[in-house]
Amino acid sequence: MFLNIEKAIQHKGLTSDIEFAEKLIEEVGLVLIPGTAFGAPGHVRLSFAASLDTLKEAVRRLAMFLSA
């Protein structure tokens, strides 16, 4: 799934989906693939190939990152 994160990039004061993904890893240890790698700048690629508990934790970390 590709998620449009253009508003989140602006909200966090960042410049690209690549920078967004780097900050996400650094700050909360969550890995999302920048859409730029797939020709979709301003997006991130989400994978759901994980257990429900892992996905819930990922959503919690993403929410924490976006609210900071």
N, C-alpha and C positions, 0 to 999 in steps of 0.2 A: 504494500500500500504506500502511496506517496501522499504526504501531508504537506499542504501549503503552510509555510511558516513565516511568510513575509511580515505579517504584523508582529509576530513574536521576535523576529530579528530586530525590527524597529524598537519594540518595547524594551529589549535588552540593550539597546544602543550598539548593536553589532552591525557589520557591513555585509555579511554573506551567510549562506547556509553552511559553508565550510567553517567559518568562525563560530557559528552557532554550535555545530557538532563538536568542535574542539573544546569550547567552554563547557558543554554538557558533560563531556568525558572528565575534564579537569575538576569540575565543581561537584558533580554528583555520581560520577562513575557509570554513566549510562551511555551506551554506544548506539547512535543512529547514523546512517550513511547519508552524507550530503547528496541532494538531488543533482548537483552539478556533475557528479560522476556519471550520471545517466542522461545528461542533457536537459535536466529540469532544475535550473537554478531557482532558489527560493523555496525549495521543498526538501524534505528528508524522507528516506525510505524506512518504513517500519516493517519488521518481520514478526510474525506471530508463531514462529516455530519454537515454542517454549511452553513450559507448564503454566497453568493458570496462576499459581502462586508467583512465579517469576514475572509474568505479565502484570500482575497487580503491583508488585514491587517496582517495576519499570514505570508504570503510570504514576505511582506515588513520587518517585524521584523526578519525573518530568514535571509534575505539578509543583514540587518544591523548587525546582530550578526556575520555572516561569513566574512563581510568586515572589521570588527574591529580587 
